[in-house]
Amino acid sequence: MKVGVPKEIKTHEYRVGLTPGAVREYVAAGHSVLVETNAGAGIGATDDNYRKAGATILDSTHEVFASSEMIIKVKEPQPSEWTQLRENQILFTYLHLAPDPEQAKGLLKSGCTAIAYETVTDAHGGLPLLAPMSEVAGRLAIEAAGSALKRYAGGRGLLIGGVPGVQPARIVVIGGGVVGTHAARMAAGLGAEVTILDRSLPRLRELDELFGGRVRTRFATIDAVEEEVLAADVVIGAVLVPGASAPKLVSRGMLSSMRKGSVIVDVAIDQGGCFETSRPTTHGDPTYEIDSVIHYCVANMPGAVPLTSSQALNNATLPFGLALANQGFAAVLENPHLRAGLNVYRGRLTYRAVAESLGLPFSSIEQAAA
């Protein structure tokens, strides 16, 4: 199969769909890899590095899309990209369609087969292609909060870990999944007072055992969320409903009662965000202020550390990408985990949560193929 790797064009996105090491794996398996010139610049990988790995370097995005049977990216296609997709071409990348009706319409119109990293599953019920970026984002969330808390950035002027004799920051993490766990680990490691809120008692028990009492856990009732948010210096939004829009758990009214100069970091912003006042921001302009609360809502947080992120992502996507390259669409039919990743097929939405979030019809794979 001809596998294409275009250069990412989303603002301040420095990751790359395939590293040179991953390209070698595809070439060794008998596939042709077409890489846009300078696609790996953000991770320090030159065109020569890709040539040595066996790739062919093309001069433009247009050439890559026109010449490839499968496109492997990192972030969702931008308007200038989805118009280049065609019928039966496979797109393998993060999509996050639920809060993005324009992208969904563009993919539907193209007739492509779009498989979303964020809904591919594994045998344990996890999301293996989302997990590595969630790990990165959870850790970065605490770094971002620490910067935003500084007085010159509009924050309270608070050091996350405090110093002897001075109380540390109080950090509340809403959601005890991968993002929340890694955020809590970073925050606790810095000496913060950390509370994790979640609606799964089994998960709360796991977190209690994992942290050995260094982190408080609470069941996420409306009262508990409100009480913790209003007392927090930092709130990390780490809620995920696979494929669907994130629930709005912190209202504008609740926000207005938060401490002045406190910080919210909405890691769920790719799925629409879990704070009512959230809107996507970029690495170039990452924060804004509402009711004296600093909002950090960067939609591609792991893009800030592209070398780490690209390697971690490629480690996870490689077996799935090779299966698609080896078998084509048959891999989706045979592998239930890739099947769970299929969001768009032949002009139909084939992931129910996405269809419901967008208010559009859902079709099973069988219905879409009929």
VOMI-528048 format. One line per field, with one value per residue: chain; x, z, y of N, C-alpha, C in turn. Coordinates in pm, whole numbers. Example, Ala and Ser with C-alpha at 12.3 -4.5 7.8 and 13.67 -1.06 7.14 Angstrom:
# residues 2
chain = [A;A]
n.px = [1319;1285]
n.pz = [780;708]
n.py = [-569;-225]
ca.px = [1230;1367]
ca.pz = [780;714]
ca.py = [-450;-106]
c.px = [1320;1290]
c.pz = [780;787]
c.py = [-330;3]
# end
This chain:
# residues 370
chain = [A;A;A;A;A;A;A;A;A;A;A;A;A;A;A;A;A;A;A;A;A;A;A;A;A;A;A;A;A;A;A;A;A;A;A;A;A;A;A;A;A;A;A;A;A;A;A;A;A;A;A;A;A;A;A;A;A;A;A;A;A;A;A;A;A;A;A;A;A;A;A;A;A;A;A;A;A;A;A;A;A;A;A;A;A;A;A;A;A;A;A;A;A;A;A;A;A;A;A;A;A;A;A;A;A;A;A;A;A;A;A;A;A;A;A;A;A;A;A;A;A;A;A;A;A;A;A;A;A;A;A;A;A;A;A;A;A;A;A;A;A;A;A;A;A;A;A;A;A;A;A;A;A;A;A;A;A;A;A;A;A;A;A;A;A;A;A;A;A;A;A;A;A;A;A;A;A;A;A;A;A;A;A;A;A;A;A;A;A;A;A;A;A;A;A;A;A;A;A;A;A;A;A;A;A;A;A;A;A;A;A;A;A;A;A;A;A;A;A;A;A;A;A;A;A;A;A;A;A;A;A;A;A;A;A;A;A;A;A;A;A;A;A;A;A;A;A;A;A;A;A;A;A;A;A;A;A;A;A;A;A;A;A;A;A;A;A;A;A;A;A;A;A;A;A;A;A;A;A;A;A;A;A;A;A;A;A;A;A;A;A;A;A;A;A;A;A;A;A;A;A;A;A;A;A;A;A;A;A;A;A;A;A;A;A;A;A;A;A;A;A;A;A;A;A;A;A;A;A;A;A;A;A;A;A;A;A;A;A;A;A;A;A;A;A;A;A;A;A;A;A;A;A;A;A;A;A;A;A;A;A;A;A;A;A;A;A;A;A;A]
n.px = [84;39;143;76;229;155;273;197;-45;-193;-218;84;145;361;412;444;302;427;728;1079;1170;932;860;1052;954;715;814;975;776;688;560;504;615;521;637;578;789;992;819;891;1022;956;1025;1287;1366;1507;1459;1645;1680;1438;1455;1665;1536;1377;1170;990;1033;809;710;489;180;-42;57;112;-144;-274;-133;-148;-281;-352;-370;-173;-189;-157;-316;-662;-790;-752;-955;-837;-724;-917;-1067;-910;-922;-1045;-1283;-1290;-1029;-814;-812;-620;-604;-619;-949;-1177;-1456;-1704;-1742;-1713;-1867;-1825;-1588;-1679;-1881;-1721;-1561;-1758;-1858;-1636;-1618;-1431;-1264;-1260;-1072;-1056;-809;-881;-1098;-1038;-1011;-896;-820;-873;-1067;-977;-847;-617;-474;-532;-439;-145;-113;-284;-150;74;-57;-183;35;151;-52;-23;219;136;-58;102;250;46;-50;129;191;240;118;-144;-240;-280;-37;95;292;300;385;429;630;834;635;450;137;68;-50;-395;-519;-760;-877;-1086;-1212;-1088;-936;-686;-565;-631;-508;-234;-201;-257;-49;177;117;100;359;496;424;172;-163;-390;-695;-899;-1180;-1437;-1682;-1684;-1679;-1516;-1291;-1208;-1128;-910;-743;-698;-543;-330;-209;-160;-269;-166;-315;-638;-959;-1282;-1627;-1796;-2035;-2282;-2278;-2028;-1848;-1896;-1825;-1551;-1441;-1488;-1316;-1069;-738;-644;-811;-836;-968;-1056;-1223;-1370;-1582;-1596;-1562;-1783;-1923;-1773;-1910;-2054;-1934;-1868;-2023;-2094;-2186;-2081;-1813;-1785;-1780;-1542;-1202;-1035;-797;-747;-697;-806;-758;-840;-836;-1005;-1080;-1052;-1272;-1474;-1472;-1503;-1584;-1815;-1735;-1526;-1318;-1144;-789;-455;-107;36;-117;-224;-397;-686;-900;-1177;-1411;-1207;-1074;-825;-810;-688;-682;-571;-586;-423;-232;-14;139;328;549;683;872;882;604;546;699;587;323;355;455;224;37;149;109;-162;-175;-7;-161;-378;-245;-153;-386;-586;-922;-1031;-909;-1043;-1290;-1221;-1087;-1198;-1124;-1012;-1241;-1401;-1281;-1364;-1512;-1621;-1758;-1798;-1953;-2116;-2188;-2040;-2000;-2168;-2186;-2067;-2241;-2477;-2397;-2362;-2610;-2679;-2759;-2695;-2513;-2465;-2168;-2237;-2475;-2375;-2214;-2387]
n.pz = [0;-64;154;296;442;542;617;931;975;1156;1390;1555;1570;1602;1586;1411;1175;1114;1244;1143;1228;1243;976;866;954;809;547;559;574;320;210;47;146;149;208;299;222;481;678;917;1059;1304;1497;1467;1259;951;590;475;679;661;398;429;584;401;279;29;-66;-108;-268;-190;0;-156;-345;-178;-76;-318;-416;-239;-80;181;438;699;987;1257;1394;1349;1013;845;682;423;384;415;187;-3;31;-84;-229;-80;10;288;600;878;1191;1469;1520;1662;1625;1739;1851;1618;1364;1102;1008;1016;820;599;582;540;293;133;99;207;410;738;1020;1360;1592;1858;1922;1877;2020;2282;2399;2666;2706;2693;2554;2345;2164;2232;2487;2517;2445;2625;2859;2824;2802;3053;3225;3123;3185;3450;3443;3279;3444;3658;3536;3465;3713;3805;3904;3712;3496;3546;3742;4086;4202;4314;4428;4315;4478;4717;5001;5286;5565;5430;5277;5011;4665;4602;4422;4203;4036;3785;3695;3677;3496;3248;3184;3417;3618;3557;3572;3843;3955;3880;4008;4279;4312;4305;4540;4585;4719;4648;4494;4353;4153;4065;3904;3930;4156;4175;4031;4192;4418;4311;4260;4518;4619;4441;4490;4757;4972;4932;4776;4776;4727;4582;4539;4250;4292;4223;4429;4547;4339;4308;4563;4580;4353;4407;4617;4510;4382;4138;3873;3699;3405;3313;3183;2999;2748;2540;2205;2216;2287;2552;2883;3032;3320;3496;3558;3430;3637;3861;3808;3840;4111;4192;4326;4284;4033;4018;3835;3547;3365;3074;2964;2820;2598;2329;2282;2306;2559;2922;3081;3107;3009;2839;2550;2250;2251;2146;2133;2083;2190;2465;2689;2844;3016;3228;3444;3628;3636;3516;3206;3051;2754;2545;2243;2139;2324;2362;2141;2208;2300;2087;2015;2221;2219;1951;1927;2131;2040;1791;1876;1977;1764;1558;1524;1451;1229;1052;1018;877;646;549;503;415;402;491;727;914;920;1018;1259;1570;1726;1559;1414;1599;1583;1347;1215;999;693;358;320;544;898;1129;1394;1684;1909;1810;1598;1743;1900;1705;1598;1370;1128;1225;1102;1079;1003;820;714;595;403;234]
n.py = [-120;230;466;774;1063;1363;1697;1835;2091;2232;2502;2563;2289;2034;1768;1449;1223;973;860;846;593;445;451;281;37;9;7;-221;-407;-414;-193;127;444;774;1084;1415;1691;1818;1731;1613;1808;1926;1740;1723;1557;1504;1535;1366;1180;1047;949;768;586;471;607;797;1128;1389;1696;1849;1890;1832;1648;1432;1359;1303;1086;875;581;547;784;894;1077;1317;1522;1624;1653;1962;2220;2262;2020;1814;1850;1736;1468;1149;918;600;624;578;736;784;893;1131;1245;1360;1429;1496;1766;1910;1990;2086;1965;1701;1706;1761;1528;1336;1415;1369;1095;928;675;701;660;688;765;806;644;382;62;-169;-505;-492;-310;-55;257;251;412;665;681;726;999;1112;1061;1227;1478;1497;1525;1758;1935;2013;2149;2361;2476;2560;2763;2943;3017;3200;3537;3739;3631;3657;3495;3370;3402;3188;2920;2593;2371;2497;2604;2506;2565;2715;2694;2464;2471;2406;2150;2034;1756;1668;1376;1055;909;827;1079;1228;1074;1096;1370;1408;1261;1412;1655;1581;1492;1731;1835;1939;1982;1746;1651;1403;1369;1146;936;667;417;180;274;485;344;207;426;521;310;322;572;565;715;969;1131;1273;1127;1163;1092;1196;1380;1639;1826;1768;1828;2104;2202;2134;2263;2536;2578;2545;2609;2537;2378;2083;1973;1662;1482;1219;1100;846;934;1108;1439;1623;1631;1925;2024;2224;2516;2852;3007;2875;2912;3188;3213;3112;3125;3432;3470;3203;2893;2717;2421;2282;1984;1834;1973;1907;1751;1931;2037;2058;2263;2525;2771;2726;2754;2668;2718;2818;2713;2939;3144;3078;3119;3273;3507;3488;3624;3671;3430;3222;3068;2782;2631;2474;2304;2107;1995;1799;1859;2043;1915;1760;1562;1368;1310;1227;993;836;817;689;443;330;337;190;-107;-114;57;-84;-312;-207;-121;-365;-516;-347;-220;-454;-515;-363;-488;-737;-694;-622;-403;-209;-176;-45;197;309;587;727;622;568;801;797;826;622;582;571;753;983;1049;1098;1317;1510;1526;1384;1122;783;504;157;-37;-231;-129;105;-4;-124]
ca.px = [0;108;107;116;249;166;319;85;-61;-265;-133;181;147;496;424;441;226;520;869;1162;1172;807;867;1130;867;623;893;1014;657;659;478;570;579;540;644;592;915;994;713;946;1106;922;1090;1429;1391;1525;1418;1744;1647;1326;1505;1743;1440;1310;1057;1003;997;730;726;369;69;-128;115;97;-284;-311;-59;-153;-403;-383;-306;-152;-164;-170;-436;-773;-763;-800;-1037;-760;-686;-1030;-1113;-823;-951;-1129;-1358;-1216;-898;-818;-754;-594;-556;-718;-1056;-1254;-1562;-1826;-1762;-1662;-1958;-1773;-1499;-1760;-1945;-1616;-1523;-1872;-1864;-1520;-1633;-1316;-1280;-1188;-1056;-1012;-725;-937;-1203;-984;-1012;-809;-887;-904;-1168;-912;-831;-471;-413;-553;-368;-13;-127;-347;-41;150;-141;-203;157;166;-155;30;315;59;-120;206;282;-69;-67;222;119;250;28;-280;-276;-278;99;108;379;221;425;455;761;809;565;352;48;79;-172;-498;-548;-873;-878;-1218;-1191;-979;-881;-542;-525;-642;-408;-101;-201;-248;86;267;84;139;504;543;387;40;-275;-461;-819;-952;-1324;-1477;-1812;-1667;-1623;-1400;-1174;-1162;-1055;-780;-661;-656;-433;-218;-142;-125;-311;-109;-416;-775;-1056;-1422;-1727;-1826;-2171;-2288;-2234;-1884;-1778;-1906;-1747;-1407;-1404;-1488;-1203;-946;-651;-635;-903;-800;-1080;-999;-1337;-1380;-1686;-1537;-1628;-1891;-1886;-1752;-2018;-2018;-1944;-1850;-2105;-2047;-2219;-1983;-1686;-1783;-1757;-1409;-1105;-978;-661;-735;-668;-864;-692;-942;-773;-1113;-1121;-1064;-1408;-1567;-1444;-1596;-1623;-1908;-1668;-1408;-1309;-1009;-681;-337;18;80;-200;-285;-488;-771;-953;-1320;-1444;-1079;-1023;-742;-847;-590;-764;-499;-649;-324;-129;108;218;435;666;658;963;825;468;545;750;487;207;392;464;89;-39;217;45;-290;-146;44;-274;-452;-163;-144;-514;-683;-1044;-1060;-859;-1150;-1393;-1171;-1035;-1303;-1070;-1011;-1382;-1447;-1221;-1425;-1608;-1684;-1740;-1886;-2046;-2202;-2126;-2049;-1975;-2296;-2173;-2040;-2365;-2571;-2348;-2379;-2748;-2683;-2793;-2593;-2526;-2369;-2080;-2312;-2566;-2298;-2157;-2494]
ca.pz = [0;-60;279;288;567;517;727;1008;950;1264;1454;1654;1579;1560;1578;1276;1174;1123;1265;1055;1276;1202;830;839;978;695;429;579;551;178;171;5;233;81;314;253;262;610;768;1047;1113;1443;1587;1432;1158;820;475;458;776;605;282;478;637;287;231;-85;-25;-206;-248;-145;59;-265;-400;-81;-76;-449;-449;-129;-53;322;496;844;1044;1402;1424;1255;890;833;561;299;374;393;48;-89;52;-191;-201;-48;70;433;684;1011;1268;1564;1453;1757;1540;1810;1859;1495;1256;969;968;991;688;498;567;480;151;61;74;259;524;843;1144;1463;1698;1993;1951;1865;2152;2301;2460;2805;2708;2695;2429;2343;2083;2304;2616;2527;2442;2751;2959;2803;2833;3197;3287;3080;3248;3575;3402;3232;3561;3733;3467;3471;3850;3834;3911;3587;3400;3591;3847;4225;4250;4406;4388;4328;4591;4836;5065;5427;5641;5344;5219;4866;4587;4610;4283;4189;3906;3757;3607;3727;3391;3220;3200;3557;3698;3533;3629;3989;3988;3868;4111;4410;4314;4333;4677;4592;4783;4528;4505;4227;4153;3960;3934;3938;4284;4155;3992;4310;4501;4245;4279;4658;4633;4359;4550;4896;5065;4901;4700;4822;4623;4617;4438;4184;4291;4191;4548;4566;4235;4339;4683;4551;4255;4469;4711;4440;4313;4002;3839;3576;3344;3252;3164;2863;2704;2411;2082;2236;2345;2697;2960;3095;3462;3572;3492;3440;3771;3952;3777;3894;4255;4218;4376;4184;3998;4008;3700;3498;3250;3017;2875;2740;2499;2197;2272;2335;2689;3030;3150;3021;2953;2762;2404;2214;2235;2081;2206;2065;2274;2533;2800;2848;3151;3246;3587;3700;3637;3399;3131;2958;2676;2422;2187;2102;2427;2341;2032;2266;2321;1975;2007;2312;2178;1826;1954;2211;1955;1691;1944;1995;1638;1458;1486;1385;1097;968;984;769;525;501;466;370;482;550;866;996;933;1093;1390;1640;1785;1449;1380;1692;1543;1224;1239;873;586;242;340;660;1031;1178;1539;1735;1997;1724;1528;1839;1939;1592;1554;1234;1129;1247;1022;1107;890;723;645;512;291;148]
ca.py = [0;359;532;913;1136;1507;1782;1888;2235;2300;2603;2514;2144;1995;1624;1393;1098;861;891;763;455;380;436;159;-79;-2;-33;-362;-489;-414;-78;251;555;902;1184;1554;1750;1887;1684;1577;1916;1955;1646;1720;1454;1566;1455;1260;1074;969;875;654;488;409;687;887;1264;1464;1841;1921;1816;1785;1526;1323;1316;1250;964;777;505;573;902;885;1209;1327;1598;1617;1727;2099;2232;2246;1879;1722;1864;1655;1327;1096;796;477;652;561;839;728;1007;1181;1318;1439;1484;1535;1910;1969;1951;2119;1857;1582;1722;1750;1388;1266;1453;1315;952;855;586;774;583;783;709;818;545;246;-1;-285;-621;-460;-205;76;333;245;517;790;676;791;1144;1149;1062;1351;1594;1505;1579;1898;2017;2069;2252;2476;2538;2629;2888;3033;3064;3309;3665;3814;3568;3680;3401;3412;3419;3075;2810;2470;2289;2575;2586;2475;2668;2783;2595;2447;2491;2302;2113;1942;1690;1610;1263;972;824;838;1218;1266;1003;1152;1506;1395;1214;1526;1754;1527;1489;1866;1870;2002;1913;1699;1575;1350;1342;1053;874;522;374;93;353;559;249;186;546;521;215;369;688;534;820;1100;1205;1250;1091;1189;1059;1323;1433;1782;1898;1750;1905;2246;2230;2126;2366;2669;2587;2509;2705;2485;2270;2014;1902;1541;1393;1165;1008;811;977;1204;1568;1617;1695;2053;1995;2348;2619;2989;3053;2818;2977;3325;3206;3057;3220;3520;3430;3059;2846;2593;2362;2195;1886;1776;2072;1842;1699;2039;2096;2023;2385;2599;2888;2685;2763;2624;2814;2762;2730;3077;3230;2965;3147;3392;3527;3516;3637;3666;3293;3198;2948;2724;2538;2442;2184;2004;2010;1721;1916;2126;1827;1670;1448;1269;1274;1151;859;763;790;588;313;278;324;107;-234;-89;111;-192;-400;-140;-124;-504;-575;-250;-212;-585;-514;-306;-589;-852;-656;-545;-281;-113;-152;57;323;362;695;768;523;585;911;773;825;484;578;620;870;1099;1083;1157;1449;1602;1526;1330;980;681;382;51;-60;-309;-37;197;-79;-178]
c.px = [88;55;163;126;264;221;196;78;-144;-167;-47;170;278;515;420;376;312;660;952;1167;1047;805;942;1044;771;697;934;898;611;577;564;523;619;530;661;723;898;883;765;1028;1080;984;1239;1465;1396;1470;1516;1722;1535;1370;1583;1653;1362;1195;1093;955;925;729;606;268;-18;-75;96;-46;-322;-249;-79;-287;-447;-302;-294;-110;-162;-302;-540;-741;-826;-877;-960;-716;-806;-1087;-1027;-845;-1048;-1193;-1264;-1074;-912;-748;-742;-528;-652;-822;-1132;-1370;-1679;-1846;-1728;-1748;-1903;-1677;-1579;-1825;-1842;-1575;-1635;-1879;-1752;-1538;-1520;-1357;-1196;-1191;-990;-929;-801;-1049;-1159;-972;-906;-887;-927;-1010;-1109;-908;-681;-403;-436;-465;-233;-21;-198;-245;39;69;-164;-83;177;65;-104;136;243;-4;-17;244;169;-94;26;153;124;161;-119;-324;-259;-138;138;202;307;257;445;601;734;746;459;269;66;-53;-267;-544;-657;-873;-1014;-1201;-1069;-923;-732;-493;-523;-537;-270;-91;-184;-108;186;244;128;291;566;506;253;-56;-372;-586;-862;-1100;-1357;-1609;-1805;-1603;-1507;-1274;-1121;-1084;-916;-687;-612;-536;-308;-138;-111;-157;-254;-206;-553;-861;-1196;-1511;-1784;-1975;-2167;-2237;-2083;-1804;-1780;-1820;-1597;-1361;-1393;-1371;-1068;-867;-637;-738;-860;-923;-1028;-1107;-1343;-1501;-1645;-1622;-1727;-1837;-1870;-1867;-1968;-2041;-1926;-1919;-2042;-2073;-2120;-1848;-1676;-1760;-1622;-1315;-1049;-832;-640;-727;-750;-787;-787;-878;-878;-1155;-1131;-1204;-1511;-1548;-1547;-1627;-1711;-1840;-1547;-1426;-1165;-911;-561;-214;69;6;-285;-393;-576;-837;-1103;-1347;-1320;-1026;-948;-780;-731;-662;-699;-546;-550;-204;-3;195;332;563;663;750;913;691;466;595;648;366;238;405;326;18;21;146;-87;-269;-94;-68;-356;-374;-158;-274;-614;-805;-1081;-1013;-965;-1258;-1350;-1129;-1138;-1253;-1054;-1154;-1439;-1392;-1286;-1533;-1685;-1653;-1844;-1995;-2143;-2120;-2148;-2008;-2093;-2284;-2144;-2168;-2464;-2527;-2371;-2524;-2765;-2712;-2672;-2620;-2424;-2279;-2153;-2409;-2492;-2244;-2261;-2516]
c.pz = [0;59;277;424;534;640;798;992;1056;1339;1565;1677;1519;1552;1432;1281;1183;1146;1165;1098;1236;1052;796;856;860;571;440;554;406;128;125;95;165;186;254;304;390;706;908;1114;1261;1543;1553;1331;1020;709;451;557;723;482;326;535;525;229;103;-40;-138;-168;-186;-80;-50;-324;-307;-82;-207;-476;-350;-120;92;368;647;895;1196;1435;1314;1128;894;701;431;279;345;251;-48;-70;-55;-148;-184;6;223;500;824;1096;1384;1487;1546;1686;1617;1820;1729;1375;1117;919;934;853;576;475;503;330;70;21;129;372;638;974;1247;1569;1830;2023;1924;2005;2163;2376;2604;2817;2711;2558;2406;2261;2142;2428;2616;2525;2567;2864;2948;2845;2983;3267;3251;3149;3375;3545;3358;3348;3642;3670;3481;3610;3884;3821;3780;3478;3437;3704;3987;4278;4347;4347;4416;4453;4721;4880;5211;5501;5562;5272;5067;4796;4608;4468;4281;4047;3888;3653;3648;3625;3371;3240;3347;3645;3681;3582;3780;4031;3984;3981;4249;4422;4344;4473;4691;4675;4672;4565;4366;4246;4037;4001;3938;4071;4267;4115;4110;4405;4443;4270;4423;4679;4559;4429;4698;4993;5035;4826;4757;4703;4674;4503;4382;4177;4252;4308;4566;4464;4270;4460;4654;4455;4321;4565;4642;4392;4166;3985;3704;3525;3265;3229;3019;2850;2562;2291;2097;2290;2496;2769;3025;3246;3550;3497;3506;3581;3874;3933;3843;4045;4291;4270;4261;4159;3998;3861;3668;3373;3194;2916;2786;2625;2358;2174;2314;2470;2794;3120;3055;2950;2867;2613;2366;2201;2170;2170;2195;2154;2362;2636;2773;2985;3146;3396;3675;3719;3506;3336;3039;2884;2543;2370;2141;2197;2399;2226;2082;2288;2212;1967;2097;2259;2052;1847;2030;2126;1854;1753;1954;1863;1543;1426;1414;1244;1001;927;870;639;465;442;406;460;546;695;961;1021;1022;1235;1463;1698;1680;1406;1471;1656;1422;1258;1115;766;478;265;455;789;1092;1324;1607;1818;1918;1655;1622;1881;1830;1546;1412;1239;1152;1157;1072;986;780;644;550;388;192;23]
c.py = [124;439;674;979;1285;1580;1838;2040;2305;2391;2541;2364;2094;1844;1577;1256;974;914;810;616;378;358;308;34;-100;-50;-179;-457;-485;-297;39;363;687;1013;1323;1612;1833;1843;1655;1685;1941;1860;1633;1614;1520;1477;1341;1146;985;890;752;545;420;486;761;1025;1334;1612;1911;1829;1755;1655;1408;1270;1248;1114;851;707;521;693;880;1023;1199;1396;1584;1698;1865;2112;2210;2101;1791;1736;1783;1506;1278;963;677;501;640;679;783;837;1033;1263;1411;1510;1544;1686;1984;1932;1981;2012;1732;1590;1706;1606;1307;1292;1388;1168;867;760;644;694;672;712;701;720;402;187;-110;-393;-596;-351;-66;139;349;354;655;797;748;943;1195;1153;1191;1472;1609;1565;1725;1989;2083;2174;2378;2550;2616;2761;2989;3088;3181;3445;3742;3756;3587;3592;3457;3440;3310;2970;2678;2391;2363;2562;2552;2592;2743;2677;2586;2476;2373;2273;2007;1887;1624;1501;1184;875;848;981;1257;1201;1065;1296;1499;1350;1329;1626;1707;1523;1624;1913;1938;1918;1875;1621;1530;1320;1248;988;722;485;277;171;433;468;223;305;557;430;264;478;670;646;957;1191;1171;1210;1120;1144;1189;1354;1581;1864;1889;1829;2053;2282;2232;2236;2504;2688;2569;2630;2667;2376;2213;1940;1783;1437;1347;1075;969;853;1089;1337;1553;1684;1824;2040;2117;2460;2757;3044;3002;2887;3114;3328;3146;3167;3305;3481;3280;3019;2722;2550;2258;2101;1820;1867;2012;1786;1804;2103;2062;2142;2467;2716;2853;2712;2730;2740;2743;2780;2873;3176;3138;2997;3268;3396;3557;3517;3619;3524;3270;3065;2907;2613;2504;2305;2077;2014;1928;1772;2003;2045;1720;1550;1335;1218;1189;1009;776;725;681;449;248;250;222;-24;-217;-36;5;-288;-339;-143;-264;-554;-477;-250;-345;-592;-460;-411;-705;-819;-571;-413;-171;-78;-43;194;386;464;735;664;545;690;893;784;688;470;648;747;996;1144;1151;1296;1552;1612;1478;1181;891;562;280;33;-135;-221;56;127;-128;-92]
# end
